[in-house]
């Protein structure tokens, strides 16, 4: 396996952006067999044209990717402008499998990929998902259970209008991505872009994703204590700034999952988060921190 070839560019239209990416990639290795492409949401309606241009120009048969409001590339952030980032990889034959269109149960996955999964037990999957799916957590849990590592990487598509996905074609909903077998060495890193702002707490009463009590006190009161008097006095400001952190059991690095605060009830002291919670679960609160994200990415 050789180094990845990549290119990224912003332009006034999809053709100029795609051609600039291809120019940066240069000569395409004959063994290149899987492409990754991320497209700014301003070009979402052009996904089919972009895919056709990339496939024709490179000869690479398999592609995965999605749409985002912003794109990060090598030392560059594209935000609020038409942009494309492309990467080509060379993988051992049969070492990966592209899948698409998953929603509800995974019968489609089993029907289409049973033979490959039996011969090459998936180790890890790169996954792109539609944030509008109501059962996305269940789908991802089932998908992770199909891998020998139990891990998925990837993320949710984001767009101001229509989302879109590439998985050997263009789709507009569901969960898609690519499985990798143990033939492909994979190294992953994670930045939450957040810093803890208070101590670790314990959920002492909850109903589904609604936190009723934390440390035997109203959940919202604990949040207010941690964010400080300025934000506590204007809770409308915490959206997109303050998040719930869920410590990962067994992590030797203090890792935690970040989940959105999705609602609060000042009258009853309730707090709703984007995750199912249970009595006894550990929790902390954290603040979006650009400096922390940058430090993490430099360290990686």
VMD Tcl script that draws the C-alpha trace (Angstrom):
set ca {
  {0.00 0.00 0.00}
  {1.47 3.39 -1.04}
  {0.79 6.87 0.23}
  {-2.60 8.40 -0.42}
  {-2.90 10.86 -3.30}
  {-5.10 13.87 -2.52}
  {-6.28 17.26 -3.68}
  {-8.61 19.97 -2.40}
  {-9.89 23.25 -3.79}
  {-12.56 25.93 -3.70}
  {-13.93 27.44 -6.89}
  {-16.98 29.18 -8.30}
  {-18.39 25.95 -9.74}
  {-18.03 22.19 -9.28}
  {-16.10 21.64 -12.51}
  {-13.32 24.06 -11.61}
  {-13.07 22.64 -8.07}
  {-12.98 19.03 -9.29}
  {-10.40 19.78 -11.98}
  {-8.20 21.59 -9.45}
  {-8.34 18.53 -7.17}
  {-7.42 16.23 -10.06}
  {-4.50 18.47 -11.03}
  {-3.11 18.23 -7.48}
  {-3.50 14.45 -7.47}
  {-1.59 14.14 -10.73}
  {-0.86 10.72 -12.19}
  {-3.23 8.14 -10.69}
  {-1.55 4.89 -9.55}
  {-2.82 1.86 -11.46}
  {-3.65 0.12 -8.17}
  {-5.84 2.94 -6.82}
  {-9.21 1.33 -6.13}
  {-11.06 3.43 -3.53}
  {-11.70 7.16 -3.53}
  {-12.92 9.42 -0.74}
  {-14.63 12.70 -1.57}
  {-16.15 15.39 0.64}
  {-18.16 18.17 -0.92}
  {-19.33 21.52 0.46}
  {-23.10 21.69 0.70}
  {-23.24 24.43 -1.94}
  {-22.39 21.67 -4.44}
  {-24.76 19.03 -3.06}
  {-27.00 19.08 -6.13}
  {-23.93 18.40 -8.32}
  {-22.85 15.18 -6.58}
  {-23.68 12.94 -9.55}
  {-21.72 15.15 -11.94}
  {-18.78 15.33 -9.55}
  {-18.71 11.56 -9.11}
  {-18.87 10.98 -12.87}
  {-15.98 13.39 -13.48}
  {-13.81 11.79 -10.80}
  {-14.53 8.22 -11.92}
  {-13.87 9.05 -15.57}
  {-10.67 10.98 -14.91}
  {-9.11 8.52 -12.43}
  {-10.50 5.13 -13.38}
  {-11.04 4.45 -9.66}
  {-14.13 2.20 -9.42}
  {-15.26 2.70 -5.82}
  {-16.09 5.96 -4.05}
  {-17.45 7.00 -0.66}
  {-18.10 10.42 0.84}
  {-20.68 12.95 1.86}
  {-21.65 16.61 2.09}
  {-20.65 19.06 4.81}
  {-21.24 22.72 5.60}
  {-17.46 22.95 6.01}
  {-14.49 20.88 4.83}
  {-11.11 20.50 6.52}
  {-8.10 19.62 4.38}
  {-4.33 19.91 4.83}
  {-3.92 23.16 6.75}
  {-7.05 24.62 5.16}
  {-10.66 25.10 6.19}
  {-13.30 25.70 3.52}
  {-16.49 27.15 4.95}
  {-19.40 28.84 3.25}
  {-17.95 28.40 -0.25}
  {-18.10 25.73 -2.98}
  {-15.26 23.28 -2.31}
  {-14.22 19.66 -2.82}
  {-11.64 17.43 -1.13}
  {-10.58 14.17 -2.79}
  {-8.29 11.33 -1.65}
  {-7.34 8.12 -3.46}
  {-6.20 4.92 -1.77}
  {-4.71 1.60 -2.86}
  {-6.01 -1.38 -0.88}
  {-5.52 -5.13 -1.23}
  {-8.18 -6.72 -3.48}
  {-11.19 -7.82 -1.45}
  {-10.07 -5.92 1.66}
  {-12.96 -3.43 1.63}
  {-16.65 -3.38 0.81}
  {-18.80 -0.31 0.05}
  {-22.37 -0.35 1.39}
  {-25.26 2.12 1.18}
  {-28.87 2.95 1.87}
  {-29.16 1.41 5.32}
  {-32.20 2.36 7.41}
  {-34.34 0.49 9.90}
  {-33.05 -3.06 10.26}
  {-29.98 -4.27 8.40}
  {-31.65 -6.85 6.13}
  {-30.32 -5.04 3.05}
  {-26.79 -5.26 4.39}
  {-27.11 -8.96 5.08}
  {-28.66 -9.70 1.70}
  {-26.13 -7.79 -0.38}
  {-22.91 -8.40 1.53}
  {-23.36 -11.72 3.36}
  {-20.77 -13.60 1.30}
  {-18.09 -10.91 1.63}
  {-18.73 -10.49 5.36}
  {-18.46 -14.24 5.91}
  {-15.12 -14.42 4.09}
  {-13.65 -11.11 5.31}
  {-14.99 -10.33 8.77}
  {-15.21 -6.51 8.82}
  {-12.79 -5.02 11.31}
  {-13.93 -1.38 11.19}
  {-16.24 0.77 9.08}
  {-16.06 4.34 7.83}
  {-19.67 5.52 8.04}
  {-21.61 8.54 6.80}
  {-25.13 9.01 8.14}
  {-28.20 11.17 7.56}
  {-28.87 13.26 10.70}
  {-32.61 13.17 9.96}
  {-32.87 9.43 10.67}
  {-34.89 8.87 13.83}
  {-33.37 5.46 14.55}
  {-29.77 6.36 13.75}
  {-28.40 5.25 17.12}
  {-29.91 1.78 16.76}
  {-28.58 1.44 13.20}
  {-25.06 2.43 14.24}
  {-25.09 0.04 17.19}
  {-26.17 -2.82 14.90}
  {-23.56 -1.83 12.33}
  {-20.80 -1.70 14.94}
  {-21.82 -5.17 16.11}
  {-21.02 -6.45 12.61}
  {-17.36 -5.45 13.04}
  {-14.83 -7.47 15.01}
  {-13.49 -4.31 16.69}
  {-16.92 -2.89 17.53}
  {-15.78 0.51 16.24}
  {-17.06 2.88 13.58}
  {-15.48 6.12 12.38}
  {-17.00 8.86 10.23}
  {-19.79 11.29 10.96}
  {-23.11 12.88 10.09}
  {-23.68 14.76 6.87}
  {-24.48 18.45 7.28}
  {-26.12 20.86 4.88}
  {-28.24 23.98 4.88}
  {-30.53 22.32 2.35}
  {-30.27 18.77 0.94}
  {-27.72 16.29 2.26}
  {-26.17 13.72 -0.02}
  {-23.88 10.71 0.06}
  {-21.52 8.90 -2.28}
  {-21.31 5.11 -2.05}
  {-20.54 3.84 -5.55}
  {-23.38 6.13 -6.58}
  {-25.38 9.05 -5.20}
  {-27.96 8.52 -2.46}
  {-29.93 11.06 -0.46}
  {-30.66 9.34 2.85}
  {-29.79 6.45 5.10}
  {-26.42 5.22 6.31}
  {-23.58 4.41 3.92}
  {-19.84 3.85 3.97}
  {-17.17 1.21 3.60}
  {-16.10 -1.81 5.64}
  {-12.40 -2.63 5.97}
  {-11.05 -6.07 6.79}
  {-8.02 -6.79 8.97}
  {-5.88 -6.62 5.80}
  {-6.03 -2.82 6.10}
  {-4.03 -1.30 9.00}
  {-6.00 1.62 10.42}
  {-4.92 4.28 12.89}
  {-7.64 6.58 14.26}
  {-7.53 9.72 16.36}
  {-10.29 11.87 17.83}
  {-10.72 15.47 18.88}
  {-13.90 16.56 20.58}
  {-12.97 20.23 20.24}
  {-14.07 20.69 23.85}
  {-12.61 21.19 27.33}
  {-14.29 20.02 30.57}
  {-15.59 22.91 32.64}
  {-16.43 21.09 35.86}
  {-15.94 17.88 37.81}
  {-17.26 14.45 36.94}
  {-20.82 13.91 38.16}
  {-23.20 10.98 38.45}
  {-26.74 10.77 37.05}
  {-29.01 9.91 39.96}
  {-32.39 10.10 38.18}
  {-33.23 10.02 34.48}
  {-35.93 9.04 32.02}
  {-34.67 8.11 28.55}
  {-32.60 11.15 27.46}
  {-33.99 13.49 30.12}
  {-31.75 14.07 33.14}
  {-33.85 14.67 36.24}
  {-31.16 14.65 38.93}
  {-27.37 14.79 38.91}
  {-25.60 14.13 42.22}
  {-29.09 14.09 43.82}
  {-29.70 17.71 42.78}
  {-31.87 19.07 39.94}
  {-29.90 18.43 36.77}
  {-30.25 21.98 35.47}
  {-28.91 23.41 38.75}
  {-25.74 21.34 38.38}
  {-25.29 22.59 34.83}
  {-25.69 26.19 36.01}
  {-23.07 25.69 38.71}
  {-20.57 24.36 36.18}
  {-21.08 27.00 33.47}
  {-20.79 29.89 35.91}
  {-23.05 32.87 36.68}
  {-22.65 34.67 33.33}
  {-24.03 31.81 31.21}
  {-26.36 30.58 33.95}
  {-28.08 33.96 33.79}
  {-28.62 33.70 30.03}
  {-29.15 30.04 29.15}
  {-30.10 30.94 25.57}
  {-26.36 31.39 24.93}
  {-25.32 27.82 25.74}
  {-26.59 26.23 22.51}
  {-23.60 25.12 20.44}
  {-21.24 26.21 23.21}
  {-21.92 23.88 26.14}
  {-22.25 20.10 25.75}
  {-22.69 16.97 27.85}
  {-19.62 14.74 28.12}
  {-20.07 11.01 28.69}
  {-16.87 9.38 30.02}
  {-15.92 6.21 28.13}
  {-15.75 3.18 30.46}
  {-12.28 1.66 30.60}
  {-10.61 4.56 28.78}
  {-7.03 5.07 29.95}
  {-6.87 8.56 28.42}
  {-9.86 10.16 30.12}
  {-11.82 9.99 26.87}
  {-15.45 11.01 26.71}
  {-18.22 11.25 24.13}
  {-19.69 14.68 23.44}
  {-23.45 14.96 23.10}
  {-25.68 17.98 22.43}
  {-27.91 19.61 25.00}
  {-31.27 19.37 23.24}
  {-33.64 20.92 25.76}
  {-34.10 22.28 29.27}
  {-36.98 22.96 31.62}
  {-36.17 25.81 34.06}
  {-39.39 25.28 36.00}
  {-38.64 21.64 36.87}
  {-34.86 21.72 36.64}
  {-34.74 19.14 33.84}
  {-32.09 18.78 31.17}
  {-32.38 16.79 27.92}
  {-29.30 15.53 26.08}
  {-28.73 13.75 22.78}
  {-28.16 10.38 24.41}
  {-30.11 7.85 26.45}
  {-29.06 8.11 30.09}
  {-29.50 5.83 33.07}
  {-29.15 6.07 36.81}
  {-25.51 5.76 37.83}
  {-24.08 6.96 34.50}
  {-21.08 9.31 34.79}
  {-21.41 12.73 33.17}
  {-19.54 16.01 32.90}
  {-20.10 19.27 31.07}
  {-17.73 20.74 28.54}
  {-17.31 23.86 26.46}
  {-16.53 24.12 22.76}
  {-12.92 25.28 22.59}
  {-11.22 26.15 19.32}
  {-7.80 26.20 20.97}
  {-8.21 22.66 22.32}
  {-9.30 21.36 18.91}
  {-6.28 22.96 17.25}
  {-3.89 21.54 19.85}
  {-5.40 18.07 19.38}
  {-5.04 18.22 15.60}
  {-1.42 19.43 15.78}
  {-0.60 16.65 18.25}
  {-2.16 14.06 15.95}
}
mol new
graphics top color blue
foreach p $ca { graphics top sphere $p radius 0.5 }
foreach p [lrange $ca 0 end-1] q [lrange $ca 1 end] { graphics top cylinder $p $q radius 0.2 }
display resetview
